[in-house]
Amino acid sequence: MNKKLRLLSFCIALCTIFSGVNAVANSMVKMSDASFFSAFYEYGGDGLRLAENAVFEDSYMDQLDKKELAIYNTLEKNIDLMRENKIMQFEIPVPVKAHRDNESEMNKLQTAIYNAVYAFELDRGDLFWMSKYHSYKYSYDTNSGEIKKLYLYAYNDTWHGSDFATYESVKKAEEKFNAAIDAVKKEIQDLGTYAQVKYIHDFILNNCTYNKHVSQGYGPDTLGELPWSAYSALVKQTDEKKYPVCEAYVKGFNVLCKSVGINAAAVSGFVEGRNHMWSAVKMQNKIWFYVDTTFDDSAEDYNYYTSCADTST
């Protein structure tokens, strides 16, 4: 049976605001909710192994349909404007036909928006400054109720995460972030694929300490968004409240792999009933293997490092 790094689907609850003839509805896309995780895979404590009979796409973008992809591409096109906070909203294509009073159609609309936005976040871990909090609104025909236009806009008037309040702070953070990437690339540029993956894996472990505050129930509202970003994994943190969580471990690992041309993707699921995220990495023979840097960071040995050495020839 083929298994893909499938996108997560859920229905975003709408908080609607309507005003006169120019009817507009708004909803916040809060990308840190635990409900965003789905049980794609479940594994026990005996380590990660080759994903037998598994076929993975090279990116989440590859799994979007044409209309979802149009939203994804709109995000891509507006990266610089979001990074500089020069635009607070932009129009995105309406992915599916929907009427505001039709619950089933609205659910499909919301899911399509979510798929595109979340695919973009997982594929672009290098955009560590981008907030998990975004809003969208729509306009509709007041007679038929059909959704006519969609807009994605910055929540609280910023596209930036809570730790990067200004464009200047983003630029300074990017200097440190890119320097960390360049330092790793310099060390592994002459190594084979397996040795590169192993070095990146070990770098993440040596650079990270898991954020225990998250396991105590704290989230982005209290800790800020940095612990969920690749930045917290690649730029060593001294404040324990800014230490990375599994999502950051994965994004940091994946960013480093991609920087040397090795494809890696995030996998979400459950471990012993708890939400978790780990990586799938594509080795030279085009076979995907699992890597869990988070669990390896707390293990006495590399119980969760893959046997991908077998693919290094």
Buried (B, 14 or more C-beta within 10 A) or exposed (E): EEBEBBBBBBBBEBEEEEEEEEBBBBBBBBBBEEEBBBEBBEBEEEBBEBBEEBEBBEBBBBBBEEEBBBBBBBBEEBBEEBBBBEEBBBEBBBBBEBBBEBEEBBBBBBBBBBBBBBBBBBBBBBBBBBBBBBBBBBBBEEEEBBBEEBBBBBBEEBBBBBBBEEBEEBEEBBEEBEEBBEEBBEEBEEEEBBEBBBBBBBBBBEBBBBBEBBEEEBBBEEBBBBBBBBBBBBBEBEEEBBBBBBBBBBBBBBBBBBBBEBBBBBBBBBBEEEBBBBBBBBBEEEBBBBBBBBBBBEBEEBBBBBEBBEBBE
